[in-house]
Amino acid sequence: MPGSAKAMTGLTVGGLVTVTAYTVTIGSDGWLWFTWVVLMLMTIGTLVARGT
């Protein structure tokens, strides 16, 4: 996995942890989850484009 794809995967996982912690502590926010889903789809697209 190239460096940029690895960094994007780490950012996606870190974002999931952050959004989950926010949801547990403060409450659900649809925009946060929507943003995370978009980030996840971009990460998957990057991995597919790189052939990983």
Distance bins in CASP14 RR format, pairs under 12 A and 6 or more apart:
PFRMAT RR
TARGET T0000
AUTHOR 0000-0000-0000
RMODE 2
METHOD distances of the structure
MODEL  1
1 7 0 0 0 0 1 0 0 0 0 0 0
1 8 0 0 0 0 1 0 0 0 0 0 0
1 9 1 0 0 1 0 0 0 0 0 0 0
1 10 0 0 0 0 0 1 0 0 0 0 0
1 43 0 0 0 0 0 1 0 0 0 0 0
1 46 0 0 0 0 1 0 0 0 0 0 0
1 47 1 0 0 1 0 0 0 0 0 0 0
1 50 1 0 0 1 0 0 0 0 0 0 0
1 51 0 0 0 0 1 0 0 0 0 0 0
1 52 1 0 1 0 0 0 0 0 0 0 0
2 8 0 0 0 0 1 0 0 0 0 0 0
2 9 0 0 0 0 0 1 0 0 0 0 0
2 46 0 0 0 0 1 0 0 0 0 0 0
2 47 0 0 0 0 1 0 0 0 0 0 0
2 49 0 0 0 0 0 1 0 0 0 0 0
2 50 1 0 1 0 0 0 0 0 0 0 0
2 51 0 0 0 0 1 0 0 0 0 0 0
2 52 1 0 0 1 0 0 0 0 0 0 0
3 9 0 0 0 0 1 0 0 0 0 0 0
3 10 0 0 0 0 0 1 0 0 0 0 0
3 11 0 0 0 0 0 1 0 0 0 0 0
3 46 0 0 0 0 0 1 0 0 0 0 0
3 47 0 0 0 0 0 1 0 0 0 0 0
3 50 0 0 0 0 1 0 0 0 0 0 0
3 52 0 0 0 0 0 1 0 0 0 0 0
4 10 0 0 0 0 0 1 0 0 0 0 0
4 11 0 0 0 0 0 1 0 0 0 0 0
4 42 0 0 0 0 0 1 0 0 0 0 0
4 43 0 0 0 0 0 1 0 0 0 0 0
4 46 1 0 0 1 0 0 0 0 0 0 0
4 47 0 0 0 0 0 1 0 0 0 0 0
4 49 0 0 0 0 0 1 0 0 0 0 0
4 50 0 0 0 0 1 0 0 0 0 0 0
4 52 0 0 0 0 0 1 0 0 0 0 0
5 11 0 0 0 0 0 1 0 0 0 0 0
5 12 0 0 0 0 0 1 0 0 0 0 0
5 42 0 0 0 0 0 1 0 0 0 0 0
5 43 1 0 0 1 0 0 0 0 0 0 0
5 44 0 0 0 0 0 1 0 0 0 0 0
5 45 0 0 0 0 1 0 0 0 0 0 0
5 46 1 0 1 0 0 0 0 0 0 0 0
5 47 1 0 1 0 0 0 0 0 0 0 0
5 48 0 0 0 0 0 1 0 0 0 0 0
5 49 0 0 0 0 1 0 0 0 0 0 0
5 50 1 0 1 0 0 0 0 0 0 0 0
5 51 0 0 0 0 1 0 0 0 0 0 0
5 52 1 0 0 1 0 0 0 0 0 0 0
6 12 0 0 0 0 0 1 0 0 0 0 0
6 13 0 0 0 0 0 1 0 0 0 0 0
6 43 0 0 0 0 0 1 0 0 0 0 0
6 46 0 0 0 0 0 1 0 0 0 0 0
6 47 0 0 0 0 1 0 0 0 0 0 0
6 50 0 0 0 0 0 1 0 0 0 0 0
6 52 0 0 0 0 1 0 0 0 0 0 0
7 13 0 0 0 0 0 1 0 0 0 0 0
7 14 0 0 0 0 0 1 0 0 0 0 0
7 43 0 0 0 0 1 0 0 0 0 0 0
7 46 0 0 0 0 1 0 0 0 0 0 0
8 14 0 0 0 0 0 1 0 0 0 0 0
8 15 0 0 0 0 0 1 0 0 0 0 0
8 39 0 0 0 0 1 0 0 0 0 0 0
8 40 0 0 0 0 1 0 0 0 0 0 0
8 41 0 0 0 0 0 1 0 0 0 0 0
8 42 1 0 0 1 0 0 0 0 0 0 0
8 43 1 0 1 0 0 0 0 0 0 0 0
8 44 0 0 0 0 1 0 0 0 0 0 0
8 45 0 0 0 0 1 0 0 0 0 0 0
8 46 1 0 1 0 0 0 0 0 0 0 0
8 47 0 0 0 0 1 0 0 0 0 0 0
8 49 0 0 0 0 0 1 0 0 0 0 0
8 50 0 0 0 0 0 1 0 0 0 0 0
8 52 0 0 0 0 0 1 0 0 0 0 0
9 15 0 0 0 0 0 1 0 0 0 0 0
9 16 0 0 0 0 0 1 0 0 0 0 0
9 39 0 0 0 0 0 1 0 0 0 0 0
9 40 0 0 0 0 1 0 0 0 0 0 0
9 42 0 0 0 0 0 1 0 0 0 0 0
9 43 1 0 1 0 0 0 0 0 0 0 0
9 44 0 0 0 0 1 0 0 0 0 0 0
9 45 0 0 0 0 0 1 0 0 0 0 0
9 46 0 0 0 0 1 0 0 0 0 0 0
9 47 1 0 0 1 0 0 0 0 0 0 0
9 50 0 0 0 0 0 1 0 0 0 0 0
9 52 0 0 0 0 1 0 0 0 0 0 0
10 16 0 0 0 0 1 0 0 0 0 0 0
10 17 0 0 0 0 1 0 0 0 0 0 0
10 18 0 0 0 0 0 1 0 0 0 0 0
10 39 0 0 0 0 0 1 0 0 0 0 0
10 40 0 0 0 0 0 1 0 0 0 0 0
10 43 0 0 0 0 1 0 0 0 0 0 0
10 46 0 0 0 0 0 1 0 0 0 0 0
10 47 0 0 0 0 0 1 0 0 0 0 0
11 17 0 0 0 0 0 1 0 0 0 0 0
11 18 0 0 0 0 0 1 0 0 0 0 0
11 35 0 0 0 0 0 1 0 0 0 0 0
11 36 0 0 0 0 0 1 0 0 0 0 0
11 39 1 0 0 1 0 0 0 0 0 0 0
11 40 0 0 0 0 0 1 0 0 0 0 0
11 42 0 0 0 0 1 0 0 0 0 0 0
11 43 1 0 0 1 0 0 0 0 0 0 0
11 46 0 0 0 0 0 1 0 0 0 0 0
12 18 0 0 0 0 0 1 0 0 0 0 0
12 19 0 0 0 0 0 1 0 0 0 0 0
12 35 0 0 0 0 0 1 0 0 0 0 0
12 36 1 0 0 1 0 0 0 0 0 0 0
12 37 0 0 0 0 0 1 0 0 0 0 0
12 38 0 0 0 0 0 1 0 0 0 0 0
12 39 1 0 1 0 0 0 0 0 0 0 0
12 40 1 0 1 0 0 0 0 0 0 0 0
12 41 0 0 0 0 1 0 0 0 0 0 0
12 42 0 0 0 0 1 0 0 0 0 0 0
12 43 1 0 1 0 0 0 0 0 0 0 0
12 44 0 0 0 0 1 0 0 0 0 0 0
12 45 0 0 0 0 0 1 0 0 0 0 0
12 46 0 0 0 0 1 0 0 0 0 0 0
12 47 0 0 0 0 0 1 0 0 0 0 0
13 19 0 0 0 0 0 1 0 0 0 0 0
13 20 0 0 0 0 0 1 0 0 0 0 0
13 36 0 0 0 0 0 1 0 0 0 0 0
13 39 0 0 0 0 0 1 0 0 0 0 0
13 40 0 0 0 0 1 0 0 0 0 0 0
13 43 0 0 0 0 1 0 0 0 0 0 0
14 20 0 0 0 0 1 0 0 0 0 0 0
14 21 0 0 0 0 1 0 0 0 0 0 0
14 22 0 0 0 0 0 1 0 0 0 0 0
14 36 0 0 0 0 1 0 0 0 0 0 0
14 39 0 0 0 0 1 0 0 0 0 0 0
14 40 0 0 0 0 0 1 0 0 0 0 0
14 43 0 0 0 0 0 1 0 0 0 0 0
15 21 0 0 0 0 1 0 0 0 0 0 0
15 22 0 0 0 0 1 0 0 0 0 0 0
15 23 0 0 0 0 0 1 0 0 0 0 0
15 32 0 0 0 0 1 0 0 0 0 0 0
15 33 0 0 0 0 0 1 0 0 0 0 0
15 35 0 0 0 0 1 0 0 0 0 0 0
15 36 1 0 0 1 0 0 0 0 0 0 0
15 37 0 0 0 0 0 1 0 0 0 0 0
15 38 0 0 0 0 0 1 0 0 0 0 0
15 39 1 0 0 1 0 0 0 0 0 0 0
15 40 0 0 0 0 1 0 0 0 0 0 0
15 43 0 0 0 0 0 1 0 0 0 0 0
16 22 0 0 0 0 0 1 0 0 0 0 0
16 23 0 0 0 0 0 1 0 0 0 0 0
16 32 0 0 0 0 0 1 0 0 0 0 0
16 33 0 0 0 0 1 0 0 0 0 0 0
16 35 0 0 0 0 0 1 0 0 0 0 0
16 36 1 0 0 1 0 0 0 0 0 0 0
16 37 0 0 0 0 0 1 0 0 0 0 0
16 39 0 0 0 0 1 0 0 0 0 0 0
16 40 1 0 0 1 0 0 0 0 0 0 0
16 43 0 0 0 0 0 1 0 0 0 0 0
17 23 0 0 0 0 0 1 0 0 0 0 0
17 24 0 0 0 0 0 1 0 0 0 0 0
17 36 0 0 0 0 0 1 0 0 0 0 0
18 24 0 0 0 0 0 1 0 0 0 0 0
18 25 0 0 0 0 0 1 0 0 0 0 0
18 26 0 0 0 0 0 1 0 0 0 0 0
18 29 0 0 0 0 0 1 0 0 0 0 0
18 32 0 0 0 0 1 0 0 0 0 0 0
18 33 0 0 0 0 0 1 0 0 0 0 0
18 35 0 0 0 0 0 1 0 0 0 0 0
18 36 0 0 0 0 1 0 0 0 0 0 0
18 39 0 0 0 0 0 1 0 0 0 0 0
19 25 0 0 0 0 0 1 0 0 0 0 0
19 26 0 0 0 0 0 1 0 0 0 0 0
19 27 0 0 0 0 0 1 0 0 0 0 0
19 28 0 0 0 0 1 0 0 0 0 0 0
19 29 0 0 0 0 1 0 0 0 0 0 0
19 30 0 0 0 0 1 0 0 0 0 0 0
19 31 0 0 0 0 0 1 0 0 0 0 0
19 32 1 0 1 0 0 0 0 0 0 0 0
19 33 1 0 0 1 0 0 0 0 0 0 0
19 34 0 0 0 0 0 1 0 0 0 0 0
19 35 0 0 0 0 1 0 0 0 0 0 0
19 36 1 0 1 0 0 0 0 0 0 0 0
19 37 0 0 0 0 1 0 0 0 0 0 0
19 38 0 0 0 0 0 1 0 0 0 0 0
19 39 0 0 0 0 1 0 0 0 0 0 0
19 40 0 0 0 0 0 1 0 0 0 0 0
20 26 0 0 0 0 0 1 0 0 0 0 0
20 27 0 0 0 0 0 1 0 0 0 0 0
20 28 0 0 0 0 0 1 0 0 0 0 0
20 29 0 0 0 0 0 1 0 0 0 0 0
20 32 0 0 0 0 1 0 0 0 0 0 0
20 33 0 0 0 0 1 0 0 0 0 0 0
20 36 0 0 0 0 1 0 0 0 0 0 0
21 27 0 0 0 0 0 1 0 0 0 0 0
21 32 0 0 0 0 0 1 0 0 0 0 0
22 28 0 0 0 0 1 0 0 0 0 0 0
22 29 1 0 0 1 0 0 0 0 0 0 0
22 30 0 0 0 0 0 1 0 0 0 0 0
22 31 0 0 0 0 0 1 0 0 0 0 0
22 32 1 0 0 1 0 0 0 0 0 0 0
22 33 0 0 0 0 1 0 0 0 0 0 0
22 35 0 0 0 0 0 1 0 0 0 0 0
22 36 0 0 0 0 0 1 0 0 0 0 0
23 29 1 0 0 1 0 0 0 0 0 0 0
23 30 0 0 0 0 1 0 0 0 0 0 0
23 31 0 0 0 0 0 1 0 0 0 0 0
23 32 1 0 0 1 0 0 0 0 0 0 0
23 33 1 0 0 1 0 0 0 0 0 0 0
23 36 0 0 0 0 0 1 0 0 0 0 0
26 32 0 0 0 0 1 0 0 0 0 0 0
27 33 0 0 0 0 0 1 0 0 0 0 0
28 34 0 0 0 0 0 1 0 0 0 0 0
28 36 0 0 0 0 0 1 0 0 0 0 0
29 35 0 0 0 0 1 0 0 0 0 0 0
29 36 0 0 0 0 0 1 0 0 0 0 0
30 36 0 0 0 0 1 0 0 0 0 0 0
30 37 0 0 0 0 1 0 0 0 0 0 0
30 38 0 0 0 0 0 1 0 0 0 0 0
31 37 0 0 0 0 0 1 0 0 0 0 0
31 38 0 0 0 0 0 1 0 0 0 0 0
32 38 0 0 0 0 0 1 0 0 0 0 0
32 39 0 0 0 0 0 1 0 0 0 0 0
33 39 0 0 0 0 0 1 0 0 0 0 0
33 40 0 0 0 0 0 1 0 0 0 0 0
34 40 0 0 0 0 0 1 0 0 0 0 0
34 41 0 0 0 0 0 1 0 0 0 0 0
35 41 0 0 0 0 0 1 0 0 0 0 0
35 42 0 0 0 0 0 1 0 0 0 0 0
36 42 0 0 0 0 0 1 0 0 0 0 0
36 43 0 0 0 0 0 1 0 0 0 0 0
37 43 0 0 0 0 0 1 0 0 0 0 0
37 44 0 0 0 0 0 1 0 0 0 0 0
38 44 0 0 0 0 0 1 0 0 0 0 0
38 45 0 0 0 0 0 1 0 0 0 0 0
39 45 0 0 0 0 0 1 0 0 0 0 0
39 46 0 0 0 0 0 1 0 0 0 0 0
40 46 0 0 0 0 0 1 0 0 0 0 0
40 47 0 0 0 0 0 1 0 0 0 0 0
41 47 0 0 0 0 0 1 0 0 0 0 0
41 48 0 0 0 0 0 1 0 0 0 0 0
42 48 0 0 0 0 0 1 0 0 0 0 0
42 49 0 0 0 0 0 1 0 0 0 0 0
43 49 0 0 0 0 0 1 0 0 0 0 0
43 50 0 0 0 0 0 1 0 0 0 0 0
43 52 0 0 0 0 0 1 0 0 0 0 0
44 50 0 0 0 0 0 1 0 0 0 0 0
44 51 0 0 0 0 0 1 0 0 0 0 0
44 52 0 0 0 0 0 1 0 0 0 0 0
45 51 0 0 0 0 1 0 0 0 0 0 0
45 52 0 0 0 0 0 1 0 0 0 0 0
46 52 0 0 0 0 1 0 0 0 0 0 0
END
